[in-house]
Amino acid sequence: MVAMAGERLKQPGFSEISGVCTHPDFQGRGSGRELCLLLLDRITSRGEQAYLHVHQSNMGALALYKAIGFRERRQINIGKLESV
């Protein structure tokens, strides 16, 4: 698999783009961009608004999402629980 992306959470009028990733050997060739644009087209053609989340340290993803028209709406803190 070279790249993947999909839809996950849905609320009335909204759909989340999720799981966007590209194999490191294929990054920078536009695969992630094309998948995101395909999903955006599908979501907007249903009359819904797309949204997503990204970790602030993922500079490549942030640049991609900004380039295709997403904008930062808010920052949230997420905690991680681990069993010991």
Backbone as JSON Lines, residues from 0, in Angstrom:
{"i":0,"aa":"M","n":[0.84,-1.17,0.0],"ca":[0.0,0.0,0.0],"c":[0.89,1.23,0.0]}
{"i":1,"aa":"V","n":[0.58,2.16,-0.88],"ca":[1.35,3.4,-0.99],"c":[0.77,4.49,-0.09]}
{"i":2,"aa":"A","n":[-0.55,4.65,-0.1],"ca":[-1.19,5.7,0.69],"c":[-2.62,5.3,0.99]}
{"i":3,"aa":"M","n":[-3.18,5.92,2.03],"ca":[-4.58,5.67,2.36],"c":[-5.18,6.9,3.02]}
{"i":4,"aa":"A","n":[-6.5,6.98,2.99],"ca":[-7.27,8.02,3.67],"c":[-8.72,7.56,3.67]}
{"i":5,"aa":"G","n":[-9.48,8.01,4.63],"ca":[-10.88,7.6,4.69],"c":[-11.71,8.58,5.49]}
{"i":6,"aa":"E","n":[-12.96,8.2,5.69],"ca":[-13.88,8.99,6.51],"c":[-14.17,8.19,7.77]}
{"i":7,"aa":"R","n":[-14.31,8.88,8.87],"ca":[-14.55,8.19,10.13],"c":[-15.79,8.75,10.82]}
{"i":8,"aa":"L","n":[-15.63,9.74,11.65],"ca":[-16.75,10.27,12.42],"c":[-17.67,11.1,11.54]}
{"i":9,"aa":"K","n":[-18.96,10.96,11.81],"ca":[-19.95,11.73,11.06],"c":[-20.97,12.3,12.03]}
{"i":10,"aa":"Q","n":[-21.26,13.56,11.83],"ca":[-22.35,14.23,12.51],"c":[-23.2,14.84,11.4]}
{"i":11,"aa":"P","n":[-24.46,15.18,11.68],"ca":[-25.28,15.77,10.63],"c":[-24.58,16.98,10.0]}
{"i":12,"aa":"G","n":[-24.33,16.88,8.7],"ca":[-23.71,17.97,7.97],"c":[-22.19,17.99,7.97]}
{"i":13,"aa":"F","n":[-21.57,17.04,8.66],"ca":[-20.11,17.03,8.79],"c":[-19.57,15.61,8.62]}
{"i":14,"aa":"S","n":[-18.35,15.51,8.1],"ca":[-17.67,14.22,7.98],"c":[-16.18,14.43,8.2]}
{"i":15,"aa":"E","n":[-15.58,13.55,9.0],"ca":[-14.16,13.66,9.33],"c":[-13.31,12.91,8.32]}
{"i":16,"aa":"I","n":[-12.3,13.56,7.8],"ca":[-11.27,12.88,7.01],"c":[-10.27,12.32,8.01]}
{"i":17,"aa":"S","n":[-9.96,11.04,7.88],"ca":[-9.14,10.39,8.89],"c":[-8.2,9.36,8.26]}
{"i":18,"aa":"G","n":[-7.18,9.01,8.99],"ca":[-6.27,7.95,8.58],"c":[-5.44,8.29,7.36]}
{"i":19,"aa":"V","n":[-5.18,9.56,7.13],"ca":[-4.39,9.96,5.97],"c":[-2.92,9.62,6.24]}
{"i":20,"aa":"C","n":[-2.37,8.75,5.42],"ca":[-0.95,8.44,5.58],"c":[-0.39,7.91,4.26]}
{"i":21,"aa":"T","n":[0.91,8.14,4.09],"ca":[1.62,7.71,2.9],"c":[2.89,6.99,3.34]}
{"i":22,"aa":"H","n":[3.19,5.89,2.71],"ca":[4.41,5.15,3.02],"c":[5.6,6.09,2.84]}
{"i":23,"aa":"P","n":[6.56,6.06,3.76],"ca":[7.7,6.99,3.68],"c":[8.44,6.97,2.34]}
{"i":24,"aa":"D","n":[8.5,5.82,1.68],"ca":[9.2,5.75,0.39],"c":[8.46,6.49,-0.72]}
{"i":25,"aa":"F","n":[7.2,6.87,-0.48],"ca":[6.39,7.5,-1.52],"c":[5.92,8.9,-1.15]}
{"i":26,"aa":"Q","n":[6.38,9.41,-0.02],"ca":[5.96,10.75,0.4],"c":[6.5,11.81,-0.56]}
{"i":27,"aa":"G","n":[5.75,12.89,-0.69],"ca":[6.17,14.0,-1.52],"c":[5.8,13.85,-2.99]}
{"i":28,"aa":"R","n":[5.01,12.82,-3.33],"ca":[4.62,12.59,-4.72],"c":[3.16,12.94,-4.99]}
{"i":29,"aa":"G","n":[2.46,13.44,-3.98],"ca":[1.08,13.88,-4.19],"c":[-0.01,12.88,-3.88]}
{"i":30,"aa":"S","n":[0.36,11.69,-3.41],"ca":[-0.66,10.66,-3.12],"c":[-1.62,11.11,-2.02]}
{"i":31,"aa":"G","n":[-1.09,11.6,-0.92],"ca":[-1.94,12.08,0.17],"c":[-2.83,13.22,-0.26]}
{"i":32,"aa":"R","n":[-2.28,14.13,-1.02],"ca":[-3.04,15.27,-1.54],"c":[-4.2,14.79,-2.41]}
{"i":33,"aa":"E","n":[-3.93,13.89,-3.33],"ca":[-4.98,13.39,-4.22],"c":[-6.08,12.67,-3.45]}
{"i":34,"aa":"L","n":[-5.71,11.87,-2.46],"ca":[-6.73,11.18,-1.67],"c":[-7.57,12.18,-0.88]}
{"i":35,"aa":"C","n":[-6.93,13.19,-0.29],"ca":[-7.68,14.2,0.45],"c":[-8.62,14.96,-0.46]}
{"i":36,"aa":"L","n":[-8.15,15.33,-1.64],"ca":[-9.02,16.04,-2.59],"c":[-10.18,15.18,-3.04]}
{"i":37,"aa":"L","n":[-9.96,13.89,-3.25],"ca":[-11.04,12.97,-3.61],"c":[-12.08,12.92,-2.51]}
{"i":38,"aa":"L","n":[-11.63,12.78,-1.27],"ca":[-12.57,12.75,-0.15],"c":[-13.3,14.07,0.02]}
{"i":39,"aa":"L","n":[-12.58,15.18,-0.12],"ca":[-13.24,16.49,-0.05],"c":[-14.35,16.61,-1.08]}
{"i":40,"aa":"D","n":[-14.08,16.15,-2.29],"ca":[-15.08,16.21,-3.35],"c":[-16.3,15.36,-2.99]}
{"i":41,"aa":"R","n":[-16.07,14.16,-2.49],"ca":[-17.19,13.28,-2.1],"c":[-18.01,13.89,-0.97]}
{"i":42,"aa":"I","n":[-17.32,14.42,0.02],"ca":[-18.01,14.98,1.18],"c":[-18.81,16.22,0.79]}
{"i":43,"aa":"T","n":[-18.21,17.13,0.05],"ca":[-18.92,18.35,-0.33],"c":[-20.04,18.07,-1.32]}
{"i":44,"aa":"S","n":[-19.9,17.03,-2.15],"ca":[-20.97,16.7,-3.09],"c":[-22.21,16.17,-2.35]}
{"i":45,"aa":"R","n":[-22.03,15.7,-1.13],"ca":[-23.17,15.28,-0.3],"c":[-23.74,16.45,0.49]}
{"i":46,"aa":"G","n":[-23.15,17.63,0.32],"ca":[-23.61,18.8,1.05],"c":[-23.08,18.86,2.47]}
{"i":47,"aa":"E","n":[-22.02,18.1,2.75],"ca":[-21.44,18.09,4.09],"c":[-20.15,18.91,4.1]}
{"i":48,"aa":"Q","n":[-19.71,19.23,5.3],"ca":[-18.45,19.94,5.48],"c":[-17.42,18.97,6.04]}
{"i":49,"aa":"A","n":[-16.23,18.97,5.45],"ca":[-15.16,18.09,5.9],"c":[-14.37,18.75,7.03]}
{"i":50,"aa":"Y","n":[-13.89,17.93,7.94],"ca":[-12.99,18.41,8.98],"c":[-11.98,17.3,9.27]}
{"i":51,"aa":"L","n":[-10.93,17.64,9.98],"ca":[-9.92,16.66,10.36],"c":[-9.16,17.16,11.56]}
{"i":52,"aa":"H","n":[-8.3,16.31,12.09],"ca":[-7.41,16.74,13.17],"c":[-6.0,16.29,12.82]}
{"i":53,"aa":"V","n":[-5.03,16.99,13.38],"ca":[-3.63,16.68,13.11],"c":[-2.8,17.12,14.31]}
{"i":54,"aa":"H","n":[-1.78,16.34,14.61],"ca":[-0.88,16.71,15.7],"c":[-0.03,17.89,15.27]}
{"i":55,"aa":"Q","n":[0.15,18.85,16.16],"ca":[0.85,20.09,15.8],"c":[2.3,19.87,15.39]}
{"i":56,"aa":"S","n":[2.89,18.72,15.71],"ca":[4.27,18.45,15.32],"c":[4.36,17.84,13.92]}
{"i":57,"aa":"N","n":[3.23,17.51,13.32],"ca":[3.23,16.89,11.99],"c":[3.23,17.97,10.91]}
{"i":58,"aa":"M","n":[4.39,18.54,10.7],"ca":[4.51,19.7,9.81],"c":[4.13,19.37,8.36]}
{"i":59,"aa":"G","n":[4.45,18.19,7.89],"ca":[4.09,17.82,6.53],"c":[2.59,17.79,6.33]}
{"i":60,"aa":"A","n":[1.88,17.19,7.28],"ca":[0.42,17.13,7.2],"c":[-0.19,18.53,7.32]}
{"i":61,"aa":"L","n":[0.32,19.32,8.24],"ca":[-0.19,20.68,8.4],"c":[-0.04,21.47,7.1]}
{"i":62,"aa":"A","n":[1.09,21.35,6.45],"ca":[1.32,22.07,5.2],"c":[0.37,21.58,4.12]}
{"i":63,"aa":"L","n":[0.17,20.28,4.03],"ca":[-0.75,19.7,3.04],"c":[-2.16,20.21,3.26]}
{"i":64,"aa":"Y","n":[-2.65,20.11,4.48],"ca":[-4.03,20.49,4.77],"c":[-4.26,21.98,4.52]}
{"i":65,"aa":"K","n":[-3.29,22.79,4.89],"ca":[-3.41,24.23,4.64],"c":[-3.43,24.51,3.13]}
{"i":66,"aa":"A","n":[-2.59,23.81,2.39],"ca":[-2.5,24.02,0.94],"c":[-3.79,23.65,0.22]}
{"i":67,"aa":"I","n":[-4.56,22.72,0.77],"ca":[-5.81,22.33,0.09],"c":[-7.03,23.04,0.68]}
{"i":68,"aa":"G","n":[-6.77,24.02,1.57],"ca":[-7.86,24.88,2.0],"c":[-8.34,24.75,3.43]}
{"i":69,"aa":"F","n":[-7.79,23.82,4.19],"ca":[-8.19,23.74,5.6],"c":[-7.54,24.88,6.37]}
{"i":70,"aa":"R","n":[-8.19,25.26,7.46],"ca":[-7.62,26.27,8.34],"c":[-7.76,25.78,9.77]}
{"i":71,"aa":"E","n":[-6.87,26.25,10.61],"ca":[-6.92,25.85,12.01],"c":[-8.11,26.51,12.68]}
{"i":72,"aa":"R","n":[-8.89,25.7,13.33],"ca":[-10.06,26.22,14.02],"c":[-9.8,26.35,15.51]}
{"i":73,"aa":"R","n":[-9.17,25.33,16.07],"ca":[-8.82,25.4,17.5],"c":[-7.79,24.35,17.81]}
{"i":74,"aa":"Q","n":[-7.08,24.57,18.91],"ca":[-6.13,23.6,19.41],"c":[-6.74,22.92,20.62]}
{"i":75,"aa":"I","n":[-6.54,21.62,20.72],"ca":[-7.05,20.87,21.87],"c":[-5.92,20.03,22.45]}
{"i":76,"aa":"N","n":[-6.03,19.74,23.73],"ca":[-5.07,18.88,24.4],"c":[-5.66,17.48,24.51]}
{"i":77,"aa":"I","n":[-4.85,16.5,24.17],"ca":[-5.29,15.12,24.23],"c":[-4.35,14.36,25.15]}
{"i":78,"aa":"G","n":[-4.89,13.59,26.06],"ca":[-4.1,12.78,26.96],"c":[-4.04,11.34,26.51]}
{"i":79,"aa":"K","n":[-3.06,10.63,26.95],"ca":[-2.89,9.22,26.6],"c":[-2.78,8.4,27.87]}
{"i":80,"aa":"L","n":[-3.6,7.38,27.99],"ca":[-3.55,6.48,29.13],"c":[-2.86,5.19,28.72]}
{"i":81,"aa":"E","n":[-1.99,4.71,29.57],"ca":[-1.32,3.45,29.3],"c":[-1.48,2.56,30.52]}
{"i":82,"aa":"S","n":[-1.62,1.27,30.27],"ca":[-1.68,0.33,31.39],"c":[-0.27,0.03,31.86]}
{"i":83,"aa":"V","n":[-0.13,-0.26,33.13],"ca":[1.19,-0.56,33.69],"c":[1.31,-1.99,34.09]}
